[in-house]
């Protein structure tokens, strides 16, 4: 008698979700992925793949495709008040180093790579969300937003930092820890004056403007500023109110602020987010598990978000493939991965305030430190400054 395939439902089709779908399908599970958006979301900003995350990409066979979609960013420059480069840091030349990693790709581009890798073997359902979860002795019954019901052996939430589905298993808790900064993300036209450097300009008041190249002929811009608590939260759904607030806040910022604010009026994508991390005592409850940002977002400040998503998906699938008992597999997943997550979330002291000075004197000191760090001697002394702990983890071999 043939044993029925075990069924897994994954909620989220960004990075962690499709990556987990790939490995679970490889392990012989029947995989379904649901995604709130009506279609694959191909927008988003620059992300990097480092260390253990890059090794996962190799094992998935997509490293070269990611390289082919590289943003071509050549490094990071800190910009002075006259638009001059104060300090320049070339892109990394290995798996982990550099403020600009060797492998830089747009979030939407990586999502497309992983979707294309899995779409012929995984059932994707867009425009679908989970309404409720009812755990039974041998399975979990899922009710979707259209009222239909299905049973699965396991449900994994692979959504973002502010996952709504996470509340179904951890009601009444908010695991998001604010880093007292908000960032607006948008895409603007490229001009002849733009370069292939990631250009970072610090205005007074803790504000910053960055411009980054992409492989699509446009520029990815950010506007960041200090906030406290829920101020500037991503729940503001009124684009006109967001634009007005940003225009007021950055009107006197200098450098490329007038250009970014002007283009903001026509930007198709404008996303305002409160920078934070997710801290949970456990990443699973019964037959429901969390992976990626929904479980342990380390924030964009860490340079580790994509790596944690890829590695987390790999380890979770590996442990589920190794053990018949789901509870044992989920416990092992946490035991193996948590030390790595803890290191990734341990940001340098003073982050993000030190990199976003509030006064003219503070900006001068910051630029002086960056100038010294970018010198030949300084690069040797500060080799770890732009080196996240992405290689501080040895991937298990589940083959």
MIFI-204037 format. One record per residue (C-alpha): chain; x, y, z; residue in one letter. Coordinates in Angstrom, 3 decimals. Each point is the difference from the previous one (the first is absolute). Layout:
+-------+----------+----------+----------+------+
: tikol :        u :        v :        w : mise :
+-------+----------+----------+----------+------+
:     A :        X :        Y :        Z :    a :
...
+-------+----------+----------+----------+------+
***
This chain:
+-------+----------+----------+----------+------+
: tikol :        u :        v :        w : mise :
+-------+----------+----------+----------+------+
:     A :    0.000 :    0.000 :    0.000 :    x :
:     A :    1.460 :    3.379 :   -1.067 :    x :
:     A :    0.444 :    2.560 :    2.811 :    x :
:     A :   -1.701 :    3.354 :   -0.674 :    x :
:     A :    2.276 :    2.980 :   -0.495 :    x :
:     A :    0.282 :    2.307 :    2.951 :    x :
:     A :   -1.507 :    3.414 :   -0.774 :    x :
:     A :    1.446 :    3.377 :    0.951 :    x :
:     A :   -1.597 :    3.431 :   -0.388 :    x :
:     A :    2.357 :    2.990 :   -0.224 :    x :
:     A :   -1.354 :    3.538 :    0.399 :    x :
:     A :    2.162 :    2.538 :   -1.845 :    x :
:     A :    1.554 :   -0.015 :   -3.476 :    x :
:     A :    2.882 :    2.434 :    0.383 :    x :
:     A :    3.376 :   -1.606 :    0.835 :    x :
:     A :   -0.284 :   -2.415 :    2.946 :    x :
:     A :   -3.268 :   -1.499 :   -1.271 :    x :
:     A :    1.142 :   -1.100 :   -3.476 :    x :
:     A :    3.388 :   -1.076 :    1.389 :    x :
:     A :   -1.732 :   -2.231 :    2.549 :    x :
:     A :   -2.359 :   -1.267 :   -2.720 :    x :
:     A :    3.002 :   -1.094 :   -2.070 :    x :
:     A :    1.583 :   -2.038 :    2.798 :    x :
:     A :   -3.294 :   -1.488 :    1.220 :    x :
:     A :   -0.839 :   -1.152 :   -3.517 :    x :
:     A :    3.467 :   -1.542 :   -0.196 :    x :
:     A :   -0.794 :   -1.863 :    3.215 :    x :
:     A :   -3.139 :   -1.515 :   -1.515 :    x :
:     A :   -2.669 :    2.204 :    1.577 :    x :
:     A :   -3.029 :    1.322 :   -1.852 :    x :
:     A :    0.447 :    3.772 :    0.152 :    x :
:     A :   -2.543 :    2.822 :   -0.239 :    x :
:     A :    0.961 :    3.681 :    0.272 :    x :
:     A :   -2.572 :    2.741 :    0.607 :    x :
:     A :    0.752 :    3.676 :   -0.495 :    x :
:     A :   -2.111 :    3.016 :    0.965 :    x :
:     A :    1.002 :    1.992 :   -3.111 :    x :
:     A :   -2.001 :   -0.681 :   -3.187 :    x :
:     A :    3.186 :   -0.931 :   -1.870 :    x :
:     A :    3.707 :   -0.462 :    0.625 :    x :
:     A :    1.354 :    3.209 :    1.521 :    x :
:     A :    2.976 :    1.020 :   -2.142 :    x :
:     A :    0.701 :    3.345 :    1.654 :    x :
:     A :    2.405 :    0.728 :    2.813 :    x :
:     A :    3.434 :    1.336 :    0.704 :    x :
:     A :    3.566 :   -1.319 :   -0.089 :    x :
:     A :    0.794 :   -3.040 :    2.119 :    x :
:     A :    3.189 :   -1.985 :    0.366 :    x :
:     A :    0.806 :   -3.675 :    0.376 :    x :
:     A :    2.945 :   -0.831 :    2.220 :    x :
:     A :    1.868 :   -2.848 :    1.629 :    x :
:     A :   -2.208 :   -2.953 :    0.895 :    x :
:     A :   -2.848 :    1.481 :   -2.018 :    x :
:     A :    2.159 :    0.000 :   -3.085 :    x :
:     A :    0.888 :   -3.648 :    0.627 :    x :
:     A :   -3.723 :   -0.813 :    0.148 :    x :
:     A :   -0.425 :    1.743 :   -3.365 :    x :
:     A :    2.801 :   -2.191 :   -1.376 :    x :
:     A :   -1.694 :   -3.146 :    1.271 :    x :
:     A :   -3.225 :    1.120 :   -1.631 :    x :
:     A :    1.852 :    0.519 :   -3.274 :    x :
:     A :   -0.975 :    3.676 :   -0.358 :    x :
:     A :    3.235 :    1.831 :    0.880 :    x :
:     A :    0.909 :    0.705 :   -3.620 :    x :
:     A :   -3.508 :    1.175 :   -0.840 :    x :
:     A :    0.171 :    2.395 :    2.942 :    x :
:     A :    3.378 :    1.219 :   -1.241 :    x :
:     A :   -1.500 :    0.592 :   -3.461 :    x :
:     A :   -2.646 :    2.247 :    1.606 :    x :
:     A :    2.539 :    1.900 :    2.126 :    x :
:     A :   -0.691 :    3.702 :    0.528 :    x :
:     A :    3.585 :    0.824 :   -1.128 :    x :
:     A :    0.553 :    2.122 :    3.087 :    x :
:     A :    3.763 :    0.570 :    0.234 :    x :
:     A :    0.182 :    1.059 :    3.637 :    x :
:     A :   -1.114 :    2.524 :    2.609 :    x :
:     A :    0.841 :    3.705 :    0.138 :    x :
:     A :   -0.732 :    2.456 :    2.787 :    x :
:     A :   -0.881 :    3.367 :   -1.499 :    x :
:     A :    0.881 :    3.476 :    1.290 :    x :
:     A :   -2.017 :    3.207 :   -0.072 :    x :
:     A :    1.266 :    0.992 :   -3.468 :    x :
:     A :   -0.771 :   -3.414 :   -1.460 :    x :
:     A :    3.596 :   -1.170 :    0.194 :    x :
:     A :    0.998 :   -3.522 :    1.058 :    x :
:     A :    1.362 :    0.251 :    3.544 :    x :
:     A :    0.852 :   -3.711 :    0.305 :    x :
:     A :   -0.278 :   -2.918 :   -2.420 :    x :
:     A :   -0.237 :   -3.705 :    0.788 :    x :
:     A :    0.151 :   -2.361 :   -3.016 :    x :
:     A :   -2.383 :   -2.956 :   -0.132 :    x :
:     A :    1.019 :   -3.200 :    1.769 :    x :
:     A :    1.957 :   -2.603 :   -1.904 :    x :
:     A :   -0.963 :   -3.068 :    1.975 :    x :
:     A :   -3.141 :   -1.648 :    1.355 :    x :
:     A :   -0.509 :    2.365 :    2.944 :    x :
:     A :    1.943 :    3.284 :    0.122 :    x :
:     A :   -0.820 :    3.535 :   -1.056 :    x :
:     A :   -2.786 :    2.525 :    0.654 :    x :
:     A :   -0.842 :   -0.931 :   -3.579 :    x :
:     A :    0.101 :   -3.790 :   -0.249 :    x :
:     A :    1.451 :   -1.756 :   -3.025 :    x :
:     A :   -3.509 :   -1.335 :   -0.714 :    x :
:     A :   -2.540 :    2.856 :    0.053 :    x :
:     A :   -3.452 :   -0.530 :   -1.507 :    x :
:     A :   -3.388 :    1.672 :    0.158 :    x :
:     A :   -2.469 :   -1.677 :    2.341 :    x :
:     A :   -2.502 :   -0.480 :   -2.800 :    x :
:     A :    2.633 :   -1.480 :   -2.294 :    x :
:     A :    0.984 :   -2.614 :    2.588 :    x :
:     A :   -3.654 :   -0.771 :    0.668 :    x :
:     A :   -0.467 :   -0.617 :   -3.720 :    x :
:     A :    3.028 :   -2.325 :   -0.126 :    x :
:     A :   -1.365 :   -2.110 :    2.865 :    x :
:     A :   -3.541 :    0.000 :   -1.368 :    x :
:     A :    1.153 :   -1.146 :   -3.432 :    x :
:     A :    2.053 :   -2.734 :    1.663 :    x :
:     A :   -3.044 :   -1.402 :    1.813 :    x :
:     A :   -3.126 :    0.897 :   -1.980 :    x :
:     A :   -0.147 :   -3.306 :   -1.913 :    x :
:     A :    0.104 :   -2.088 :    3.183 :    x :
:     A :   -1.797 :    2.190 :    2.552 :    x :
:     A :   -3.620 :    1.200 :    0.082 :    x :
:     A :   -0.042 :    3.820 :    0.282 :    x :
:     A :   -3.223 :    1.776 :    0.929 :    x :
:     A :    0.134 :    3.777 :   -0.276 :    x :
:     A :   -2.565 :    2.340 :    1.497 :    x :
:     A :   -0.514 :   -2.481 :    2.835 :    x :
:     A :    0.474 :    0.284 :    3.761 :    x :
:     A :   -0.516 :   -2.194 :    3.048 :    x :
:     A :   -3.045 :    0.913 :    2.081 :    x :
:     A :    0.312 :   -2.558 :    2.805 :    x :
:     A :    1.959 :   -3.044 :    1.145 :    x :
:     A :   -1.509 :   -2.942 :    1.875 :    x :
:     A :    2.543 :   -2.557 :    1.148 :    x :
:     A :   -1.134 :   -3.624 :    0.285 :    x :
:     A :    1.824 :   -3.049 :    1.354 :    x :
:     A :    1.465 :   -1.049 :   -3.347 :    x :
:     A :   -0.363 :    3.129 :   -2.175 :    x :
:     A :   -0.921 :    3.661 :   -0.066 :    x :
:     A :   -3.142 :    1.303 :   -1.662 :    x :
:     A :    0.415 :    3.286 :   -1.846 :    x :
:     A :   -2.846 :    2.329 :   -0.904 :    x :
:     A :    0.851 :    2.443 :   -2.779 :    x :
:     A :   -1.420 :    3.455 :   -0.546 :    x :
:     A :   -2.482 :   -1.297 :   -2.593 :    x :
:     A :   -1.464 :   -2.413 :    2.561 :    x :
:     A :    1.491 :   -3.182 :   -1.454 :    x :
:     A :    1.684 :   -2.495 :    2.332 :    x :
:     A :    2.905 :   -2.420 :   -0.426 :    x :
:     A :    2.107 :   -2.207 :    2.229 :    x :
:     A :    3.784 :    0.010 :    0.135 :    x :
:     A :    2.644 :   -1.730 :    2.059 :    x :
:     A :    1.851 :    3.276 :    0.579 :    x :
:     A :   -0.491 :    3.744 :   -0.553 :    x :
:     A :    2.979 :    2.358 :   -0.312 :    x :
:     A :   -0.310 :    3.773 :    0.144 :    x :
:     A :    2.624 :    1.554 :   -2.285 :    x :
:     A :   -1.303 :    3.551 :   -0.025 :    x :
:     A :    1.571 :    3.336 :    0.857 :    x :
:     A :    0.987 :    1.650 :    3.258 :    x :
:     A :   -3.589 :    1.168 :    0.624 :    x :
:     A :   -1.604 :   -3.329 :   -0.903 :    x :
:     A :   -3.754 :   -0.017 :    0.565 :    x :
:     A :   -0.270 :   -3.791 :   -0.009 :    x :
:     A :    2.523 :   -0.205 :    2.854 :    x :
:     A :   -2.667 :    1.460 :    2.272 :    x :
:     A :   -2.064 :   -3.170 :   -0.403 :    x :
:     A :    2.562 :   -2.009 :    1.985 :    x :
:     A :    1.430 :    2.778 :    2.183 :    x :
:     A :   -3.079 :    2.147 :    0.740 :    x :
:     A :    0.397 :    3.102 :    2.111 :    x :
:     A :    3.753 :    0.266 :   -0.476 :    x :
:     A :    2.046 :    2.411 :   -2.079 :    x :
:     A :    3.486 :   -1.435 :   -0.515 :    x :
:     A :    1.218 :    2.958 :   -2.084 :    x :
:     A :    2.727 :    2.008 :    1.769 :    x :
:     A :    0.357 :    3.486 :   -1.463 :    x :
:     A :    3.421 :    1.357 :   -0.961 :    x :
:     A :   -1.356 :    3.560 :    0.143 :    x :
:     A :    0.341 :    0.645 :   -3.714 :    x :
:     A :   -2.403 :    0.136 :   -2.927 :    x :
:     A :    0.985 :   -0.367 :   -3.658 :    x :
:     A :   -1.910 :    0.854 :   -3.149 :    x :
:     A :    0.877 :   -2.062 :   -3.085 :    x :
:     A :   -0.667 :    1.046 :   -3.598 :    x :
:     A :    1.281 :   -0.442 :   -3.548 :    x :
:     A :    0.935 :    3.050 :   -2.088 :    x :
:     A :    1.303 :    0.528 :   -3.556 :    x :
:     A :    3.727 :   -0.259 :   -0.538 :    x :
:     A :    1.825 :    3.088 :   -1.306 :    x :
:     A :    3.416 :    0.389 :   -1.704 :    x :
:     A :    1.389 :    1.354 :    3.282 :    x :
:     A :   -0.777 :   -3.221 :    1.882 :    x :
:     A :    2.716 :   -2.564 :    0.592 :    x :
:     A :    0.218 :   -3.705 :    0.822 :    x :
:     A :    0.967 :    0.778 :    3.598 :    x :
:     A :   -2.360 :   -0.245 :    2.955 :    x :
:     A :    0.101 :    3.664 :    1.034 :    x :
:     A :   -0.824 :    0.837 :    3.613 :    x :
:     A :   -0.580 :    3.603 :    1.034 :    x :
:     A :   -0.474 :    1.042 :    3.631 :    x :
:     A :   -2.076 :    3.097 :    0.678 :    x :
:     A :   -0.333 :    1.520 :    3.447 :    x :
:     A :   -2.733 :   -1.141 :    2.349 :    x :
:     A :    0.877 :   -3.683 :   -0.423 :    x :
:     A :   -1.318 :   -0.018 :   -3.573 :    x :
:     A :    1.619 :   -1.796 :   -2.912 :    x :
:     A :   -0.564 :   -0.361 :   -3.738 :    x :
:     A :    1.364 :   -2.907 :   -1.993 :    x :
:     A :    0.045 :   -0.730 :   -3.724 :    x :
:     A :    0.786 :   -3.466 :   -1.324 :    x :
:     A :    0.270 :   -1.310 :   -3.578 :    x :
:     A :   -1.963 :   -2.970 :   -1.236 :    x :
:     A :    0.145 :   -2.237 :   -3.068 :    x :
:     A :   -3.220 :    1.410 :   -1.450 :    x :
:     A :    1.247 :    3.475 :   -0.904 :    x :
:     A :   -1.492 :    1.802 :    2.998 :    x :
:     A :    1.192 :    1.198 :    3.402 :    x :
:     A :   -1.221 :   -1.303 :    3.356 :    x :
:     A :   -0.275 :    2.850 :    2.495 :    x :
:     A :   -0.590 :    0.100 :    3.743 :    x :
:     A :   -0.853 :    2.761 :    2.445 :    x :
:     A :    0.739 :   -0.903 :    3.626 :    x :
:     A :   -0.650 :    1.948 :    3.183 :    x :
:     A :   -0.150 :   -0.634 :    3.765 :    x :
:     A :   -3.307 :   -0.916 :    1.631 :    x :
:     A :   -1.187 :   -1.261 :    3.338 :    x :
:     A :   -2.478 :   -2.747 :    0.767 :    x :
:     A :   -2.726 :   -0.278 :   -2.638 :    x :
:     A :    0.724 :    3.413 :   -1.523 :    x :
:     A :    0.401 :   -0.370 :   -3.763 :    x :
:     A :   -1.349 :   -3.553 :    0.055 :    x :
:     A :   -0.659 :   -1.950 :   -3.186 :    x :
:     A :   -3.730 :   -0.066 :    0.778 :    x :
:     A :   -0.522 :    3.418 :   -1.587 :    x :
:     A :   -1.911 :   -1.012 :   -3.137 :    x :
:     A :   -0.569 :    3.515 :   -1.341 :    x :
:     A :    2.708 :    0.651 :   -2.664 :    x :
:     A :   -0.813 :    3.713 :   -0.190 :    x :
:     A :    0.528 :    0.372 :    3.743 :    x :
:     A :    3.291 :   -1.924 :   -0.185 :    x :
:     A :    1.236 :    2.193 :   -2.872 :    x :
:     A :   -0.964 :    3.194 :    1.812 :    x :
:     A :    1.801 :   -1.077 :    3.173 :    x :
:     A :    3.154 :   -0.922 :   -1.921 :    x :
:     A :    0.006 :    3.279 :   -1.932 :    x :
:     A :   -0.221 :    1.940 :    3.236 :    x :
:     A :    2.673 :   -2.062 :    1.737 :    x :
:     A :    2.563 :    0.039 :   -2.836 :    x :
:     A :   -0.649 :    3.448 :   -1.522 :    x :
:     A :    3.293 :    1.399 :    1.353 :    x :
:     A :    2.051 :   -3.226 :   -0.055 :    x :
:     A :    2.228 :    1.007 :   -2.920 :    x :
:     A :    1.848 :   -2.063 :   -2.614 :    x :
:     A :   -2.495 :   -2.041 :   -2.082 :    x :
:     A :   -3.007 :    0.638 :    2.263 :    x :
:     A :   -1.801 :    2.334 :   -2.475 :    x :
:     A :    0.360 :   -2.580 :   -2.771 :    x :
:     A :   -1.260 :   -2.909 :    2.111 :    x :
:     A :   -2.928 :    2.014 :    1.355 :    x :
:     A :   -0.907 :    1.152 :   -3.517 :    x :
:     A :    0.081 :   -3.543 :   -1.412 :    x :
:     A :   -1.881 :   -1.324 :    3.016 :    x :
:     A :   -3.175 :    1.583 :   -1.366 :    x :
:     A :    0.136 :   -2.363 :   -2.999 :    x :
:     A :    1.441 :   -3.107 :    1.658 :    x :
:     A :   -2.080 :   -3.135 :   -0.534 :    x :
:     A :    1.440 :   -1.569 :    3.141 :    x :
:     A :    0.369 :    1.964 :    3.214 :    x :
:     A :    0.377 :   -2.069 :    3.124 :    x :
:     A :    0.505 :    1.429 :    3.481 :    x :
:     A :    1.195 :   -2.409 :    2.650 :    x :
:     A :    0.979 :    0.204 :    3.640 :    x :
:     A :    3.376 :   -1.705 :    0.383 :    x :
:     A :   -0.032 :   -2.772 :    2.579 :    x :
:     A :    0.834 :   -3.544 :    0.982 :    x :
:     A :   -2.155 :   -2.991 :    0.954 :    x :
:     A :    0.800 :   -1.743 :    3.283 :    x :
:     A :   -1.981 :   -3.100 :    0.970 :    x :
:     A :    0.682 :   -2.586 :    2.714 :    x :
:     A :   -1.073 :   -2.774 :   -2.375 :    x :
:     A :   -0.534 :   -0.270 :   -3.754 :    x :
:     A :   -2.634 :   -2.706 :    0.089 :    x :
:     A :   -3.210 :   -0.991 :    1.727 :    x :
:     A :   -1.453 :   -3.444 :   -0.600 :    x :
:     A :   -0.196 :   -0.583 :   -3.743 :    x :
:     A :    0.738 :    3.622 :   -0.931 :    x :
:     A :    3.532 :    1.343 :   -0.498 :    x :
:     A :    1.535 :    3.351 :   -0.956 :    x :
:     A :    2.921 :    0.635 :   -2.348 :    x :
:     A :    1.763 :    3.105 :   -1.313 :    x :
:     A :   -1.000 :    3.533 :    1.020 :    x :
:     A :   -3.225 :   -1.149 :    1.665 :    x :
:     A :    2.112 :   -1.997 :    2.440 :    x :
:     A :    3.279 :    1.901 :    0.401 :    x :
:     A :    0.261 :    3.141 :   -2.110 :    x :
:     A :    3.427 :    1.517 :    0.672 :    x :
:     A :   -0.873 :    3.331 :   -1.740 :    x :
:     A :    1.576 :    1.489 :   -3.137 :    x :
:     A :    2.703 :    1.420 :    2.256 :    x :
:     A :    1.454 :   -3.483 :    0.478 :    x :
:     A :    0.601 :   -0.931 :   -3.635 :    x :
:     A :   -1.181 :   -3.480 :    0.991 :    x :
:     A :   -3.714 :   -0.171 :   -0.826 :    x :
:     A :    0.212 :   -1.933 :   -3.267 :    x :
:     A :    2.720 :   -2.280 :    1.312 :    x :
:     A :   -2.089 :   -0.888 :    3.065 :    x :
:     A :   -3.020 :   -0.723 :   -2.213 :    x :
:     A :    1.934 :   -2.349 :   -2.286 :    x :
:     A :    1.841 :   -1.744 :    2.821 :    x :
:     A :   -3.122 :   -0.278 :    2.156 :    x :
:     A :   -1.962 :   -1.589 :   -2.838 :    x :
:     A :    2.835 :   -2.456 :   -0.664 :    x :
:     A :    0.352 :   -1.066 :    3.646 :    x :
:     A :   -3.757 :   -0.249 :    0.617 :    x :
:     A :   -0.507 :   -2.182 :   -3.068 :    x :
:     A :    3.062 :   -2.065 :    0.817 :    x :
:     A :   -1.166 :   -0.807 :    3.512 :    x :
:     A :   -3.525 :   -0.809 :   -1.188 :    x :
:     A :    1.468 :   -2.345 :   -2.582 :    x :
:     A :    2.216 :   -1.652 :    2.576 :    x :
:     A :   -2.700 :   -0.700 :    2.626 :    x :
:     A :   -3.431 :   -1.615 :   -0.282 :    x :
:     A :   -1.134 :    1.834 :    3.147 :    x :
:     A :   -0.842 :    3.624 :   -0.818 :    x :
:     A :    0.405 :    1.295 :    3.553 :    x :
:     A :    3.513 :   -1.453 :    0.224 :    x :
:     A :    0.920 :    1.541 :   -3.357 :    x :
:     A :   -1.248 :    3.440 :    1.007 :    x :
:     A :    1.885 :   -0.109 :    3.277 :    x :
:     A :    3.190 :   -0.977 :   -1.829 :    x :
:     A :   -0.526 :    2.818 :   -2.495 :    x :
:     A :   -0.051 :    2.516 :    2.846 :    x :
:     A :    2.949 :   -1.530 :    1.846 :    x :
:     A :    2.186 :    0.023 :   -3.098 :    x :
:     A :   -0.913 :    3.424 :   -1.350 :    x :
:     A :   -0.523 :    2.190 :    3.076 :    x :
:     A :    3.702 :    0.686 :    0.749 :    x :
:     A :    0.446 :    1.207 :   -3.580 :    x :
:     A :   -3.076 :    2.230 :    0.236 :    x :
:     A :    1.195 :    1.442 :    3.313 :    x :
:     A :    3.316 :    1.009 :   -1.571 :    x :
:     A :   -1.732 :    1.500 :   -3.023 :    x :
:     A :   -2.285 :    2.125 :    2.205 :    x :
:     A :    2.888 :    1.249 :    2.150 :    x :
:     A :    0.569 :    3.302 :   -1.791 :    x :
:     A :    3.128 :    2.124 :    0.580 :    x :
:     A :   -0.301 :    2.301 :    3.040 :    x :
:     A :   -1.721 :    3.277 :   -0.833 :    x :
:     A :   -1.755 :   -1.330 :   -3.109 :    x :
:     A :   -1.707 :    1.774 :   -1.704 :    x :
:     A :    0.642 :    3.303 :    1.753 :    x :
:     A :    3.770 :    0.170 :   -0.577 :    x :
:     A :   -0.451 :   -0.347 :   -3.758 :    x :
:     A :   -2.695 :    2.696 :    0.018 :    x :
:     A :    1.498 :    3.012 :    1.816 :    x :
:     A :   -2.330 :    2.731 :    1.197 :    x :
:     A :    2.285 :    3.045 :    0.011 :    x :
:     A :    2.531 :    1.633 :   -2.333 :    x :
:     A :    2.770 :   -0.953 :    2.437 :    x :
:     A :   -1.254 :   -3.577 :    0.153 :    x :
:     A :   -0.038 :   -0.235 :   -3.773 :    x :
:     A :    3.550 :    1.334 :   -0.211 :    x :
:     A :    1.174 :   -2.591 :    2.513 :    x :
:     A :   -1.843 :   -2.793 :   -1.827 :    x :
:     A :    1.561 :    0.976 :   -3.325 :    x :
:     A :    3.419 :    0.175 :    1.620 :    x :
:     A :   -0.391 :   -3.523 :    1.355 :    x :
:     A :   -1.178 :   -1.304 :   -3.397 :    x :
:     A :    2.872 :    1.769 :   -1.780 :    x :
:     A :    2.512 :   -1.614 :    2.335 :    x :
:     A :   -1.670 :   -3.399 :   -0.325 :    x :
:     A :    0.184 :    0.240 :   -3.803 :    x :
:     A :    3.756 :    0.649 :   -0.026 :    x :
:     A :    2.416 :   -2.820 :   -0.796 :    x :
:     A :    1.002 :   -0.371 :    3.652 :    x :
:     A :   -3.561 :    0.501 :    1.210 :    x :
:     A :   -1.347 :   -2.788 :   -2.199 :    x :
:     A :    2.387 :   -2.454 :    1.589 :    x :
:     A :   -0.938 :    1.141 :    3.500 :    x :
:     A :   -3.747 :    0.077 :   -0.650 :    x :
:     A :   -0.330 :   -3.048 :   -2.227 :    x :
:     A :   -2.969 :   -1.220 :    2.054 :    x :
:     A :   -1.889 :    3.307 :   -0.028 :    x :
:     A :   -2.121 :   -0.980 :   -2.999 :    x :
:     A :    0.134 :   -3.738 :    0.510 :    x :
:     A :   -3.235 :   -1.425 :    1.439 :    x :
:     A :    0.294 :   -3.412 :    1.727 :    x :
:     A :   -1.453 :   -1.804 :   -3.022 :    x :
:     A :    2.781 :   -2.572 :   -0.004 :    x :
:     A :   -0.330 :   -0.735 :    3.744 :    x :
:     A :   -2.078 :   -3.082 :   -0.749 :    x :
:     A :    0.864 :   -3.373 :   -1.450 :    x :
:     A :   -2.844 :   -1.371 :   -2.077 :    x :
:     A :   -1.042 :   -3.526 :    0.922 :    x :
:     A :    0.179 :   -2.519 :   -2.812 :    x :
:     A :   -3.499 :   -1.412 :   -0.393 :    x :
:     A :    0.682 :   -1.926 :   -3.205 :    x :
+-------+----------+----------+----------+------+
***
